[in-house]
């Protein structure tokens, strides 16, 4: 009886499958109503859109191995120290058969193809397709910046009739195809209602197009410094910036709250993935906070001394400038206000978990964090919502902001500088520094050197990017596209260790008085108390090896398993007997 029942169920199921006119697994009625078509589109957003770097996985793009920068501790040792194998970078085909870049691209192509067969009104169909075009371009962009050219598929392959063993397109062909996809998305609205927060707008499409063409013009892809690429990138970024201004975007008045203020008054955010703290929760705060203020996390994204020293003074001058007024002992005094918004240093007031007068202590042996002590001497203050209590640090509500106006301005500044439009580059940097709270200074240059050369301006822009976009997932790409890992090779990242000065001990600093207040919390760190109790010294973060980012890492290898599946794929030049040239 049981076998008969199974047979009947199987027969019924098979009959339903055979009755379908579409064997892709998608009910063709999906494309007849806006609600069902939008649900399909929403799933594409979910698998394709970027997220917090610590939440990346083998099925996300970019994968977690790329969560690496000289700005913070950690990062994949195989990349840092020249130990990568052909099979370590799996973005080309990570996850599983249903969770990888090609599965996402196929689903996007199914939408773009099959929606034409549905009964949706033209305006609805066009709006849904425009978003899908953007998502396809976005996924391909993530692959191209890692590997160079990849197979560019613009339709869902027929697994029965088509040859699935396709070759890699030239990188230039991929770039042009991605541009076309992004251009298709420029028909989207300038903004959406609150119920559609996070959907792609025309400004997002233009901004990401500008970012990609900036990458294409940069040394990684453009070692010959082809001026035409820079001009193309300039025009794209100028169009993005001008359109965004027309659409009402502007720098938010308060840098420290750009990520935390999600109200309608924040006009800087252009592209994001939303989180609600429940079904969609961020865990970044849990891993970035001190251990004592996390829910079992802590220890990650601790700023290096190199990042700390990149922040200028409030007068805009570098800490290495003799006229800046920098004090190497009280290094936090009179810095660019973005310093205090980004860096939590020993003794600073940081009211985590709504503890109004809470001070952050990073000295060696601090009892609060003995189970996971501070490694670099600093914590990431940026992106952290102090109202979140420690038990809820894995239930973050803060949206991941992939693109904001400040980046578009920096992208434009870089392209303007490369094409000889020096004043435009100055204008962008001045506006960003003015919003930051840096003093206007001589000639209203906000600490910038007058009459900079093109090389000096390029360095100033990259430094500004490092400061303004710290911990926003941009530094790794900046290092790769500008081939700046070459400058890091042979060096080590540094930390600031905070030793307690003899004869004092941890026990002395943490002894409470009659009011229950610890001695350390009565210390005035801005006066002689600091040097009475603490003795900071510089040490290295990379204790075993120096940085050794090999030249072939600028374009990664296609994993062996993928080439075995598809022998038509050429391996990337520089990896074994690879012949594919990613510069073409």
Secondary structure, 3 states (H helix, E strand, C coil): CHHHHHHHHHHHHHHHHHHCCCCCCCCHHHHHCHHHHHHHHHHHHHHHCCCCHHHCCCCCCCCHHHCCCCCECCCCHHHHCCCCCCCCCCHHHCCECCECHHHHHHHHHHHHHHHHHCCCCHHHHHHHHHHHHHHHHHHHHHHHHHHCCCCCCCCCCCCCCCCCCCCCCCHHHHHHHHHHHHHHHHHCCCCCCHHHCCCCCHHHHHHHHHHHHHHHHCCCCCCCCCHHHHHHHHHHHHHHHHHHHHCCCCCCCCHHHCCCCCCCCCCCEEEEECCCCCCCCECHHHHHCCHHHCCCCCCCCCECHHHHHHCCECCCCCCCCCCCCCCCCCCCCCECHHHHHHEECCCCECCHHHCCCCECCCCCCCHHHCCCCCCCCCEECCCCCCCCCHHHCCCECCCEEEEEHHHHHHHHHHHHHHCCCHHHHHHHHHHHHHHHCCCCCHHHCCCCCCCCCHHHHHHHHHHHHHHHCCCCCCHHHHHHHCCCHHHHCCCCCEEEEEEECCCCCHHHHCCECCCCCEHHHHCCCCCCHHHHHEEEEEEECCCCCCCCCCHHHHCCCCCHHHHHHCCCCCCECCCCCCCECCCC
